[in-house]
Amino acid sequence: MDVKMYKRGELDIRLRMKIPYDTVAEGIKSGHDVFVSDIGRQTAYYASKKLSKMVGDEVVALPTIVDGEKGYFFTTKTAIKEWAKEHGINISD
């Protein structure tokens, strides 16, 4: 077994952040687009899959920067299609 000693503050410890799925799903269901900061690509991917099941519609995660913070914007594919239609953009599946 290998044991290494470090002074306090020398290590950059990264904790996993739990996405508040219920809050995000509730926001999406009520017609909002939801931004979650400080998550990576894989987390966003898995979150979109879980949220799709919770919402009952395909949820997509789009990388976004809001007020200088990097994160992902979650919305439904249906909402994107509606927005595109309103703006005269044709989106095919």
C-alpha positions, 0 to 999 in steps of 0.5 A, a space after each residue: 500500500 502506498 501512502 503519501 502525505 500532503 499539507 492541508 491546502 495542497 490538494 485540489 479536491 473536487 466534490 461531485 455535485 448532485 443535480 437537483 433533478 426534481 427542481 430541473 424537471 419541474 422547471 422544464 415541465 412548467 415551460 422554462 429552460 433551465 441552466 445548470 452551472 459547473 457540470 461536465 459533458 458526461 454529467 449533462 448527457 446522463 442528466 438529459 437522459 434521466 430528465 427525459 424520463 422524468 419529463 416525458 419528452 426528450 430533453 437536450 443539454 446544450 453547452 452555454 455560458 451565462 453571466 461568465 459561468 460555464 454550464 449546460 442549458 436544459 430544454 425539450 426538443 419540442 421547445 426547440 422545434 416550437 422556437 424554430 417554427 416561430 422564427 421561420 427555421 425548418 428543423 427536421 428530425 
